[in-house]
Amino acid sequence: MTLDQLKQDIERHFAAGAAAAGDPSAMKAFLELRAALERGEARSAEPEAASATGWRVNAWVKQGILLGFRLGALEESSAGRLSFVDKHTYPARLFSTTDGVRVVPGGSSVRAGAYVAKGVVCMPPMYINAGAYVDEGTMVDSHALVGSCAQIGKRVHLSAAAQIGGVLEPVNASPVIIEDDVLVGGNCGVYEGTVVRRGAVLAAGTILTRGTPLFDLVKGEVLRASGEQPLVVPEKAVVTPGARAVTKGKGQEWGLSVYAPVIVKYRDDKTDLSTALEDLLR
């Protein structure tokens, strides 16, 4: 079945609502989509040069992922003495050496319907949710989360406790996108469709959301999400946590400030040297 045919089937079964639960062809279409997601052939978002963000959202894929939850029934599963109860349509993914993915022992899990490319390293405990796309050479470090439908590029380092938010609804909402060669520092949080361009560095503790203004000290600009346009972190930007003063009311009286992410520089050879540890860990 081609992706165009699969798209038509998914849209039809999703539109059927609860009636799809009793239709064997709905389950067949979902399982084909899940397999296509795991092969990296179907994606909830993919590059598109003509788009304002450089990415196109495939709403039908997200409809298919939601369809899987609608069709799923609770079932028991186990790993050793640990027991779990979840929708039977989304078991944990199993890997073999031929997949070329390192899943280090210690409590990590990749949900069915996620794409994990060759050369990805999964350090325990980490989690990759359904619909996510994690490209070649990326490291997902301990306690890191890749949320549903998030798109992670090549050679990305998601440091310990980094949180990449997921999104399934509304189906036309853009997921978080981390492009190639990005370093996401420890305890960072990237949410609500934020796009982090190629080669950017997010220092430890940086939080980026749709409602977070990003202050570019180098170019003298304030970057914001607007309308359907998400917050976009420029290519090779180095972003650190900062603060801005409250300028009125009790906040000013009490000398308070609020969190503000700040672009302090753009990546250069010296910045690249500080991330050379990547190659030693693979």
LOZA-990821 format. One record per atom (N, C-alpha, C): residue in one letter; y, z, x. Coordinates in steps of 0.05 Angstrom, whole numbers, padded with zeros to 5 digits, always signed. Atoms other than C-alpha are relative to their C-alpha. Layout:
<mikols>
AYZX ...
</mikols>
This chain:
<mikols>
M-00024+00000+00017 M+00000+00000+00000 M+00025+00000+00018 T-00025+00001-00015 T+00069-00018+00027 T+00018+00024-00008 L-00019-00022+00007 L+00126+00033+00028 L+00015-00006-00025 D-00015+00007+00025 D+00162-00006-00026 D-00017+00006-00025 Q+00018-00006+00022 Q+00101-00001-00071 Q-00003+00030-00004 L+00003-00029+00001 L+00093+00073-00054 L+00026+00012-00012 K-00025-00010+00011 K+00167+00084-00070 K+00001-00003-00030 Q+00000+00004+00029 Q+00159+00054-00139 Q-00019+00019-00014 D+00019-00019+00012 D+00098+00097-00153 D+00011+00028-00001 I-00011-00027-00001 I+00131+00161-00130 I+00022+00004-00020 E-00022-00002+00019 E+00194+00148-00171 E-00010+00001-00029 R+00011+00001+00028 R+00152+00133-00233 R-00013+00027-00007 H+00014-00025+00006 H+00109+00196-00227 H+00020+00024+00000 F-00020-00022+00000 F+00169+00240-00210 F+00015+00000-00026 A-00015+00001+00026 A+00206+00215-00272 A-00017+00009-00023 A+00017-00008+00021 A+00145+00232-00314 A+00000+00030-00005 G-00002-00029+00004 G+00158+00306-00304 G-00027+00013+00000 A+00024-00016+00002 A+00103+00354-00324 A-00024-00017-00006 A+00022+00018+00007 A+00061+00296-00350 A-00015-00010+00024 A+00013+00010-00024 A+00046+00275-00279 A-00023+00017+00009 A+00020-00019-00009 A+00003+00337-00269 A-00028-00009-00008 G+00027+00008+00010 G-00054+00306-00309 G-00007-00029+00007 D+00004+00028-00006 D-00050+00237-00278 D-00011-00003+00029 P+00012+00003-00026 P-00098+00223-00220 P+00015-00019+00019 S-00015+00019-00017 S-00055+00165-00196 S+00025+00014+00013 A-00022-00014-00011 A+00002+00214-00185 A-00008+00015+00026 M+00011-00013-00024 M-00040+00255-00136 M-00006-00020+00022 K+00005+00021-00020 K-00062+00191-00102 K+00025-00009+00014 A-00026+00009-00011 A+00010+00169-00092 A+00011+00022+00018 F-00010-00022-00016 F+00030+00238-00066 F-00015+00001+00027 L+00016-00002-00024 L-00028+00240-00016 L+00006-00023+00019 E-00008+00022-00018 E-00009+00171+00010 E+00027+00005+00013 L-00026-00007-00012 L+00063+00194+00019 L-00004+00022+00021 R+00004-00022-00019 R+00040+00258+00054 R-00011-00011+00026 A+00011+00013-00024 A-00002+00216+00103 A+00021-00017+00014 A-00021+00017-00012 A+00056+00168+00114 A+00021+00017+00014 L-00019-00018-00013 L+00102+00227+00130 L-00012+00010+00026 E+00013-00011-00024 E+00052+00255+00180 E-00002-00021+00022 R+00000+00022-00020 R+00048+00187+00214 R+00028-00008+00009 G-00028+00007-00007 G+00124+00182+00217 G+00008-00026-00012 E-00007+00026+00012 E+00124+00119+00174 E+00020+00003-00023 A-00019-00007+00021 A+00161+00151+00116 A+00017+00023+00009 R-00018-00021-00008 R+00222+00195+00128 R+00019+00006-00022 S-00020-00008+00021 S+00269+00234+00083 S+00028-00010+00007 A-00025+00012-00008 A+00326+00206+00124 A-00006-00016+00025 E+00005+00017-00023 E+00329+00151+00176 E+00026-00013+00010 P-00025+00012-00011 P+00381+00118+00222 P+00008-00025-00015 E-00011+00024+00013 E+00426+00066+00189 E+00028-00003+00010 A-00026+00003-00014 A+00484+00040+00230 A+00023-00004-00020 A-00022+00006+00018 A+00524+00018+00169 A+00009+00024-00015 S-00007-00024+00014 S+00525+00088+00140 S+00023+00015+00014 A-00022-00015-00012 A+00586+00133+00151 A-00010+00020+00021 T+00011-00020-00019 T+00542+00184+00186 T-00020-00012+00019 G+00021+00012-00016 G+00494+00134+00217 G-00028+00005-00010 W+00026-00007+00011 W+00438+00159+00172 W+00000-00006-00030 R+00004+00005+00028 R+00410+00141+00104 R-00020+00019-00011 V+00019-00018+00013 V+00377+00191+00057 V-00018-00016-00018 N+00020+00013+00017 N+00313+00167+00024 N-00008+00020-00022 A+00004-00020+00021 A+00316+00205-00041 A-00029-00001-00011 W+00027+00002+00012 W+00248+00178-00064 W-00020+00016+00016 V+00018-00016-00017 V+00214+00212-00005 V+00002+00030-00008 K-00003-00028+00009 K+00243+00279-00026 K-00011+00004-00028 Q+00012-00002+00026 Q+00222+00265-00097 Q-00031+00003+00003 G+00029-00002-00004 G+00151+00255-00071 G-00009+00027+00010 I+00007-00026-00010 I+00152+00320-00033 I+00001+00021-00023 L-00001-00017+00023 L+00175+00356-00096 L-00023-00005-00019 L+00023+00006+00017 L+00121+00320-00135 L-00025+00014+00010 G+00023-00014-00011 G+00070+00351-00088 G-00001+00029-00008 F-00001-00027+00010 F+00093+00420-00108 F-00007+00001-00029 R+00006+00001+00028 R+00089+00401-00181 R-00030-00004-00005 L+00028+00006+00003 L+00018+00375-00173 L-00019+00022+00012 G+00016-00019-00015 G-00006+00432-00128 G-00009+00024-00017 A+00011-00025+00013 A-00050+00490-00152 A-00004+00020+00022 L+00003-00020-00020 L-00054+00556-00116 L-00030+00002+00009 E+00027-00003-00010 E-00115+00563-00071 E+00001+00019+00024 E+00002-00018-00023 E-00139+00612-00019 E-00009-00015+00025 S+00009+00011-00026 S-00147+00595+00054 S+00001+00023+00020 S+00001-00021-00020 S-00159+00634+00117 S+00000-00011+00028 A+00001+00006-00029 A-00152+00633+00193 A-00009+00026+00013 G+00011-00025-00010 G-00198+00685+00223 G+00000+00021-00023 R-00002-00021+00020 R-00184+00750+00185 R+00025-00002-00017 L-00024+00003+00015 L-00117+00726+00160 L-00005-00017-00025 S+00004+00016+00024 S-00115+00702+00088 S+00027-00009-00011 F-00024+00012+00011 F-00064+00659+00052 F-00005-00011-00027 V+00002+00013+00026 V-00050+00633-00018 V+00025-00018-00002 D-00022+00019+00002 D-00008+00570-00026 D-00010-00024-00017 K+00007+00024+00015 K-00006+00503-00063 K-00020-00016+00017 H+00021+00014-00015 H-00068+00463-00044 H+00010-00027+00010 T-00011+00025-00010 T-00024+00401-00034 T+00014+00003+00027 Y-00014-00004-00025 Y+00009+00433+00027 Y-00014+00020+00018 P+00014-00017-00019 P-00043+00463+00073 P+00013-00001+00028 A-00009+00002-00027 A-00029+00477+00146 A-00011-00025+00013 R+00010+00023-00015 R-00034+00415+00190 R-00019+00008+00022 L+00019-00005-00022 L-00092+00412+00239 L+00006-00022+00021 F-00005+00018-00023 F-00083+00380+00308 F-00024-00002+00018 S+00020+00004-00021 S-00130+00352+00361 S+00014-00009+00025 T-00012+00008-00026 T-00119+00334+00434 T+00011-00029-00002 T-00009+00028+00001 T-00111+00261+00414 T+00028-00002-00012 D-00027+00001+00011 D-00046+00279+00377 D+00021+00004+00021 G-00019-00004-00022 G-00014+00298+00443 G+00021+00021-00005 V-00018-00022+00007 V+00020+00359+00412 V-00011+00026+00011 R+00008-00027-00009 R+00018+00427+00445 R+00008+00021-00021 V-00004-00022+00018 V+00009+00482+00394 V-00011+00025+00013 V+00008-00023-00016 V+00007+00546+00435 V-00010+00022-00018 P+00011-00021+00017 P-00036+00603+00406 P+00021+00022-00004 G-00017-00022+00004 G+00002+00659+00373 G+00015+00001-00026 G-00011-00003+00026 G+00019+00648+00300 G+00019-00022-00009 S-00017+00023+00008 S+00054+00580+00296 S-00014-00015-00023 S+00011+00016+00022 S+00045+00535+00235 S+00017-00025-00005 V-00013+00025+00009 V+00061+00463+00216 V-00012-00007-00027 R+00009+00006+00027 R+00057+00447+00142 R-00007-00029-00003 A+00007+00028+00006 A+00023+00384+00117 A+00024-00015-00010 G-00023+00017+00008 G+00072+00327+00107 G+00023+00001+00020 A-00019+00000-00022 A+00110+00341+00172 A-00009-00019+00022 Y+00006+00017-00023 Y+00114+00291+00229 Y+00006+00014+00026 V-00003-00013-00026 V+00104+00319+00299 V-00010-00020+00021 A+00007+00022-00018 A+00106+00266+00354 A-00014+00011+00025 K+00013-00007-00026 K+00068+00265+00420 K+00021+00013+00018 G-00017-00013-00019 G+00096+00310+00473 G+00016+00023-00011 V-00014-00023+00011 V+00124+00362+00425 V-00015+00025+00008 V+00012-00026-00007 V+00113+00434+00447 V+00008+00020-00021 C-00005-00020+00021 C+00106+00488+00394 C-00007+00028+00012 M+00004-00026-00012 M+00115+00558+00423 M-00001+00021-00023 P+00004-00018+00022 P+00091+00616+00380 P+00021+00023-00001 P+00006+00012+00025 P+00111+00637+00330 P+00022-00017-00010 M-00020+00018+00010 M+00148+00578+00302 M-00011-00014-00025 Y+00009+00012+00025 Y+00146+00539+00236 Y+00014-00026-00005 I-00011+00026+00008 I+00156+00466+00216 I-00009-00005-00028 N+00005+00002+00029 N+00161+00454+00141 N-00005-00029-00008 A+00007+00026+00011 A+00139+00395+00098 A+00024-00019+00000 G-00021+00020+00000 G+00180+00331+00105 G+00016-00001+00025 A-00015+00000-00025 A+00208+00350+00173 A-00010-00023+00018 Y+00006+00021-00020 Y+00209+00298+00229 Y+00008+00010+00027 V-00005-00010-00027 V+00203+00322+00301 V-00009-00020+00020 D+00006+00023-00017 D+00207+00267+00353 D-00010+00009+00028 E+00014-00004-00026 E+00177+00260+00423 E+00015+00018+00019 G-00011-00016-00022 G+00188+00310+00478 G+00016+00024-00008 T-00016-00023+00010 T+00220+00363+00435 T-00015+00026+00004 M+00012-00026-00001 M+00207+00437+00445 M+00011+00017-00023 V-00007-00019+00021 V+00206+00484+00385 V-00008+00027+00010 D+00006-00025-00014 D+00211+00552+00417 D-00006+00022-00020 S+00009-00023+00016 S+00189+00621+00392 S+00020+00007-00022 H-00016-00009+00023 H+00214+00643+00323 H+00019-00022-00010 A-00018+00022+00010 A+00248+00575+00312 A-00012-00011-00026 L+00007+00012+00026 L+00247+00542+00243 L+00011-00028-00001 V-00009+00026+00008 V+00250+00469+00226 V-00005-00003-00030 G+00002+00000+00029 G+00265+00467+00152 G-00009-00026-00013 S+00010+00024+00014 S+00240+00418+00100 S+00019-00023+00002 C-00015+00026-00002 C+00263+00346+00112 C+00019-00001+00024 A-00018+00002-00024 A+00303+00364+00175 A-00010-00021+00019 Q+00007+00022-00019 Q+00305+00307+00226 Q+00008+00009+00028 I-00005-00009-00027 I+00298+00327+00299 I-00007-00023+00019 G+00003+00023-00017 G+00307+00274+00353 G-00018+00005+00024 K+00016-00002-00025 K+00275+00262+00421 K+00013+00020+00020 R-00008-00018-00023 R+00278+00313+00478 R+00020+00022-00009 V-00017-00022+00010 V+00312+00366+00435 V-00013+00026+00008 H+00011-00027-00004 H+00305+00439+00454 H+00012+00018-00022 L-00007-00020+00020 L+00306+00487+00395 L-00008+00027+00012 S+00005-00025-00014 S+00313+00553+00431 S-00010+00022-00018 A+00012-00022+00015 A+00283+00619+00409 A+00018+00009-00023 A-00013-00009+00024 A+00302+00639+00338 A+00021-00019-00011 A-00018+00020+00011 A+00341+00575+00325 A-00010-00007-00028 Q+00007+00006+00028 Q+00343+00560+00250 Q+00013-00027-00008 I-00009+00026+00010 I+00348+00488+00226 I-00006-00001-00030 G+00004-00003+00028 G+00359+00491+00152 G-00013-00024-00013 G+00013+00021+00015 G+00319+00451+00101 G+00014-00005-00026 V-00012+00007+00026 V+00338+00416+00037 V-00020-00018-00015 L+00015+00018+00017 L+00297+00387-00020 L+00016-00009-00025 E-00017+00006+00024 E+00346+00390-00078 E+00029+00006+00006 P+00005+00025+00014 P+00388+00355-00097 P-00012-00021+00018 V+00015+00018-00016 V+00345+00298-00075 V+00017-00020+00016 N-00018+00019-00015 N+00404+00255-00052 N+00016+00015+00022 A-00015-00015-00020 A+00431+00311-00007 A-00012-00006+00028 S+00009+00006-00028 S+00428+00296+00068 S-00012+00025+00013 P+00011-00023-00015 P+00383+00341+00109 P+00015+00004+00026 V-00011-00004-00027 V+00404+00372+00175 V-00012-00020+00019 I+00009+00020-00019 I+00400+00320+00230 I+00009+00008+00028 I-00005-00006-00028 I+00394+00337+00304 I-00008-00025+00016 E+00007+00025-00013 E+00398+00273+00345 E-00011+00006+00028 D+00014-00002-00026 D+00367+00259+00414 D+00015+00017+00020 D-00011-00014-00024 D+00377+00304+00475 D+00020+00022-00006 V-00017-00022+00008 V+00410+00361+00438 V-00013+00026+00009 L+00009-00027-00006 L+00404+00433+00463 L+00011+00019-00020 V-00008-00019+00020 V+00405+00484+00407 V-00007+00028+00012 G+00004-00026-00013 G+00414+00554+00437 G-00013+00020-00018 G+00013-00021+00014 G+00380+00618+00417 G+00017+00011-00023 N-00014-00012+00023 N+00397+00647+00349 N+00021-00017-00013 C-00018+00018+00014 C+00435+00586+00327 C-00010-00005-00028 G+00008+00007+00027 G+00436+00566+00254 G+00015-00026-00007 V-00012+00025+00008 V+00449+00494+00231 V-00010-00006-00028 Y+00008+00001+00028 Y+00450+00485+00156 Y+00016-00021-00016 E-00015+00015+00020 E+00473+00445+00095 E+00008-00028+00009 G-00005+00028-00006 G+00466+00374+00121 G+00016-00006+00025 T-00015+00005-00024 T+00503+00383+00186 T-00014-00020+00018 V+00010+00020-00019 V+00495+00325+00235 V+00009+00008+00028 V-00007-00007-00028 V+00492+00343+00310 V-00007-00025+00016 R+00004+00025-00014 R+00503+00280+00351 R-00014+00003+00027 R+00015+00002-00025 R+00465+00258+00412 R+00013+00015+00024 G-00009-00012-00025 G+00471+00301+00475 G+00017+00025-00004 A-00017-00024+00004 A+00510+00359+00443 A-00015+00025+00009 V+00011-00026-00007 V+00500+00431+00465 V+00012+00021-00018 L-00009-00022+00016 L+00503+00489+00417 L-00007+00026+00014 A+00005-00024-00014 A+00512+00554+00454 A-00013+00021-00018 A+00015-00020+00015 A+00471+00615+00433 A+00019+00013-00021 G-00014-00014+00021 G+00493+00645+00367 G+00019-00018-00016 T-00018+00017+00015 T+00531+00584+00341 T-00012-00005-00029 I+00008+00005+00027 I+00528+00576+00265 I+00017-00023-00011 L-00013+00023+00011 L+00545+00510+00231 L-00009-00004-00029 T+00006+00005+00028 T+00549+00500+00156 T+00019-00021-00011 R-00018+00019+00012 R+00582+00452+00108 R+00028+00012-00003 G-00026-00013+00004 G+00639+00502+00097 G+00012+00010+00026 T-00010-00010-00025 T+00649+00516+00171 T+00018-00020+00014 P-00016+00018-00016 P+00710+00483+00204 P-00008+00002+00030 L+00007+00001-00029 L+00695+00462+00276 L+00026-00007+00015 F-00025+00003-00015 F+00754+00469+00324 F-00005-00013+00027 D+00003+00015-00025 D+00757+00417+00379 D+00024+00005+00018 L-00022-00007-00017 L+00800+00447+00434 L+00007-00023+00019 V-00004+00022-00019 V+00791+00385+00478 V+00018-00021-00012 K-00014+00022+00013 K+00818+00334+00428 K+00022+00010-00019 G-00021-00011+00018 G+00862+00381+00387 G-00004-00007-00029 E+00006+00007+00027 E+00826+00367+00322 E-00016+00022-00014 V+00017-00018+00016 V+00793+00407+00266 V-00018-00017-00016 L+00020+00017+00013 L+00729+00376+00241 L-00011+00015-00024 R+00010-00012+00025 R+00706+00390+00169 R-00018-00019-00015 A+00014+00016+00020 A+00657+00366+00117 A+00020-00007-00021 S-00019+00009+00021 S+00691+00327+00062 S-00015-00018-00019 G+00014+00017+00020 G+00662+00299-00003 G-00030-00002+00007 E+00028+00004-00008 E+00594+00268+00014 E-00003+00001+00030 Q+00001+00000-00029 Q+00611+00270+00088 Q-00006+00028+00010 P+00006-00027-00010 P+00576+00329+00123 P+00016+00007+00025 L-00012-00007-00025 L+00602+00367+00182 L-00015-00015+00022 V+00012+00016-00022 V+00589+00323+00244 V+00010+00011+00026 V-00006-00009-00027 V+00586+00351+00314 V+00000-00024+00018 P-00001+00025-00016 P+00609+00296+00363 P-00020-00001+00022 E+00019+00005-00023 E+00565+00266+00417 E+00010+00015+00025 K-00004-00015-00025 K+00560+00310+00479 K+00019+00023-00002 A-00017-00024+00003 A+00604+00365+00450 A-00015+00025+00008 V+00011-00027-00007 V+00593+00435+00478 V+00013+00020-00019 V-00010-00018+00021 V+00601+00484+00420 V-00008+00029+00005 T+00006-00029-00003 T+00607+00559+00427 T+00011+00016-00024 P-00011-00017+00021 P+00618+00615+00377 P+00028+00010+00008 G-00027-00009-00005 G+00691+00634+00372 G+00011+00016-00024 A-00012-00015+00022 A+00740+00670+00326 A+00029-00010-00004 R-00028+00007+00005 R+00807+00656+00292 R+00012+00023-00015 A-00014-00023+00012 A+00858+00707+00270 A+00005-00004-00030 V-00009+00000+00028 V+00869+00724+00197 V+00030+00004+00000 T-00029+00001-00003 T+00943+00708+00187 T+00015+00011-00024 K-00015-00011+00023 K+00960+00742+00121 K-00016+00023-00012 G+00012-00022+00015 G+00946+00802+00077 G-00011+00022+00018 K+00012-00023-00014 K+00903+00861+00098 K-00013-00009+00026 G+00013+00010-00024 G+00866+00818+00148 G+00019-00001+00024 Q-00020+00001-00021 Q+00930+00807+00188 Q+00009+00029+00007 E-00009-00028-00005 E+00951+00880+00179 E-00020+00015+00017 W+00020-00015-00014 W+00885+00905+00205 W-00009-00014+00027 G+00006+00014-00025 G+00882+00854+00262 G-00028-00013+00000 L+00027+00012+00002 L+00818+00820+00237 L+00000-00029+00008 S+00004+00029-00005 S+00790+00753+00256 S-00026-00008-00013 V+00024+00010+00012 V+00736+00709+00226 V-00014-00019+00019 Y+00016+00017-00017 Y+00680+00669+00258 Y+00011-00029-00001 A-00007+00029-00001 A+00698+00598+00282 A-00014-00013+00024 P+00012+00015-00022 P+00655+00550+00323 P+00021-00017+00014 V-00021+00013-00016 V+00695+00518+00379 V-00013-00020+00020 I+00008+00018-00021 I+00684+00455+00421 I+00017+00006+00025 V-00015-00008-00023 V+00704+00479+00490 V+00001-00022+00022 K+00001+00022-00019 K+00685+00416+00530 K-00019-00021-00010 Y+00020+00020+00006 Y+00643+00353+00529 Y-00019-00001+00024 R+00022-00003-00020 R+00577+00350+00567 R+00005-00019+00024 D-00002+00015-00025 D+00579+00327+00639 D-00025+00006+00017 D+00023-00004-00018 D+00531+00327+00699 D-00005+00030+00005 K+00004-00029-00005 K+00543+00402+00711 K-00013+00013-00024 T+00013-00010+00024 T+00524+00417+00639 T-00029-00008-00001 D+00028+00009+00000 D+00461+00375+00647 D-00017+00017+00019 L+00015-00017-00019 L+00441+00416+00708 L-00009+00026-00012 S+00007-00026+00012 S+00442+00479+00667 S-00023-00002-00020 T+00023+00004+00019 T+00389+00449+00620 T-00024-00012+00014 A+00022+00012-00014 A+00343+00424+00675 A-00026+00016-00002 L+00024-00016+00004 L+00294+00481+00660 L-00019-00013-00019 E+00017+00014+00020 E+00268+00437+00603 E-00025-00012+00014 D+00022+00015-00012 D+00226+00394+00650 D-00021+00018+00012 L+00018-00018-00013 L+00194+00454+00683 L-00019+00013-00021 L+00015-00014+00021 L+00168+00481+00616 L-00020-00018-00014 R+00016+00018+00016 R+00132+00419+00592 R-00027-00005+00014 
</mikols>
